Amino acid sequence: MYQAKSIRTFIGSKNYEESRRFYRELGFEEIVLYDNMCLFKVNENLSFYLQDAYVKKWCNNSMVFLEIDDVAQCYQEITAKNLDDKYKYVRFTDIKQYDWGREFFMHDPSGILWHFGQFND
């Protein structure tokens, strides 16, 4: 049987250059693939494709869950970047506690909803 090596989502962008700048400032590594698409690496094994494509219903209904090992540290590091002051539509929630773990949410400049979550041990 074959072995899976990664899974990557494709997300759209309302303003491609703004979204590229946003994800670089967030701390992701950008690899330009084409004029209208790039790969953003969170680390060696985690990445996603950003496209110069925007469909409002698609972007407003897209969600990405990024599992992290320390939600409090991640929240502190990301919010210290003040991205919600630099980008009009970017916003963050406070950390929420659930029966499965903890998470906070971030909306990117195009409306993509990110979940930054830490599962209980």
N, C-alpha and C positions, 0 to 999 in steps of 0.2 A: 504494500500500500504506500502511496505517496506521503511525504511529510510536508506539512504546511510550514512556511518560513515567516510569513507576516500577513497581516490584513490591514489594508489602508482604505480610508474613506476619501471621497472626493467632496470638497465643499466649494461653494460658489463665492463670488465677491461682487458687491455692488460697485465698489471703486477698487479695482485690482491693485493699483500702486499703493493706495492707502492701506489695504489689507496686508499687502506684502510688508510694508513698513511696520504695521502693528505687530505682526507675528515675529518679526526680527526683534522688535523692542521687548516683546514678551519673553524672548530668550531662545526661540527656536532657530535652528540652523536652516538657512535657505539654500536649496540647490535648484538653479534655473534649468528647466527641461526644454521649454519652448517659449516663444514670445507670450503665449497665453496660459502657461501652466508651469508651476514649480512644485517642488517637493519640500515640505518643511519637516525637519527631523527634531523630535523631542529628545531622543537619545539614539543610540545605535540601532535599537530594535523597534522604536515607535515613531511613526511618521504619518503624514497625510498629504494629499494633493490639494493645492489651491488653484482654482481655475478663474480665468477672466470670463466668467459667465454668471449671469444673475437672472434668476426667476424668483420673484418675491415670495410666492407660496412655497417654493422649494427651500430657499434660505431661511425663511421664518419658521419652517417646520423641521429643520436639520438640527440634530443634537449629536454631540461627541462626548463620550465619557472617558476621562483620563484618570486611571487609578493611580494614586500617589501613596507614598509611605507615611507622610506626615502632613495632614491637611492644614494644621495651624501654621507650620513653617512655610508651606506653599502659599497660603493666603497672605501671610506677612510679606513674603518676597514679591509676590505679584502686585499687591495693592500698593506697596512702596514705590512702584514705578509710576504711579499716578496716571495710568493710561485712561482712566475715566475722565480725567481733566483734559487730556490731549486729543481724545477722539470723541466726537459728539455722541455717538450711539452706544459707546462701550459703557457697561455698568456691571457691578458686582453685587452679590447678596452677601449677607453675613453667613458664617458657618452654621449649618443646621445639623442637629443630632437626630438620627433615625435609629430604628431597632437594628438595622444592618451595618451602621457605621455613621460617618460624618461626611458632609460635602458642602461646597459652596458653588454658586453658579456665576458664569460670566457670559455676557452677550458681546460678540465681536462687532466690528463696524458694519457688518452686513446683516446682522440678526441671527447668526449662528449661535445656538445655545450650547455652551460648554459646561459640563459637570466635572468638577475636580473632587474626586471621592476617595475616601480611605475606609476600607472594610474593617469590621471588628476582627480581632485575632481569633 
